[in-house]
């Protein structure tokens, strides 16, 4: 692990396009500002661990597979077939909701904008 000492308003550069700046030091808390391209995901460690666990659970969940199987076997509405009233049509892929209720990251994979405060 590389250990660096920085003062308020000083930065470090990671690679060519990630800049980490010390914004404020208050007691034992340090506020950091991170500038990175939109395709670089930036998460606090505990958030990253929770997202990884949720993704693993969703990928291995038999309940999630059951929901997908039921959706695949469900009759489609509006195809001219009989109307059996067996539930609603499957959600469209563009709805943005996960079938298993797992949380997902924002499209850019960020927790907030550059001015959002952190606890």
MIRO-872461 format. One record per residue (C-alpha): residue in one letter; y, z, x. Coordinates in steps of 0.02 Angstrom, whole numbers, padded with zeros to 5 digits, always signed. Layout:
! MIRO-872461
aYZX...
! end
This chain:
! MIRO-872461
x+00000+00000+00000x+00171-00047+00064x+00296+00096+00045x+00483+00054+00044x+00639+00159+00026x+00779+00089-00081x+00942+00158-00149x+01021+00123-00318x+01067-00061-00339x+00955-00113-00194x+00812-00234-00223x+00647-00295-00155x+00583-00473-00173x+00401-00511-00212x+00350-00689-00172x+00491-00811-00201x+00538-00772-00380x+00510-00589-00425x+00650-00465-00389x+00634-00277-00420x+00799-00182-00420x+00825+00007-00425x+00947+00032-00569x+00956+00220-00581x+00876+00379-00513x+00879+00529-00631x+00782+00680-00569x+00602+00623-00543x+00625+00462-00644x+00673+00295-00571x+00735+00152-00681x+00688-00019-00615x+00750-00191-00665x+00627-00333-00641x+00679-00515-00636x+00531-00635-00648x+00492-00807-00719x+00435-00810-00901x+00260-00860-00849x+00239-00699-00747x+00179-00556-00856x+00263-00389-00821x+00188-00230-00896x+00189-00045-00860x+00019+00006-00792x-00032+00105-00947x+00016-00039-01063x-00081-00162-00956x-00235-00048-00963x-00223-00035-01153x-00206-00224-01173x-00355-00254-01059x-00462-00128-01154x-00413-00204-01323x-00454-00379-01261x-00623-00323-01193x-00664-00235-01357x-00614-00387-01459x-00719-00502-01350x-00875-00394-01366x-00852-00327-01543x-00992-00373-01663x-00871-00334-01806x-00753-00469-01740x-00898-00592-01729x-00949-00548-01907x-00773-00584-01971x-00772-00752-01881x-00944-00794-01952x-00887-00752-02129x-00732-00859-02108x-00835-01005-02047x-00954-00991-02195x-00819-00963-02328x-00787-01106-02449x-00621-01191-02417x-00492-01194-02557x-00415-01357-02609x-00562-01468-02559x-00606-01518-02737x-00758-01404-02743x-00795-01272-02873x-00680-01123-02883x-00795-00974-02862x-00654-00847-02832x-00741-00774-02679x-00588-00714-02587x-00440-00795-02505x-00438-00940-02386x-00452-00899-02201x-00285-00867-02116x-00209-01014-02029x-00218-01015-01837x-00028-01017-01831x-00010-00852-01924x-00007-00755-01760x-00118-00615-01825x-00277-00564-01735x-00433-00560-01845x-00489-00394-01771x-00322-00303-01782x-00304-00291-01593x-00130-00286-01523x-00073-00438-01429x+00065-00467-01304x+00220-00563-01346x+00215-00749-01307x+00300-00723-01141x+00193-00570-01103x+00342-00455-01085x+00376-00284-01157x+00561-00309-01183x+00714-00400-01124x+00808-00360-00966x+00924-00237-01053x+00791-00139-01148x+00779+00046-01098x+00615+00120-01042x+00555+00298-01073
! end
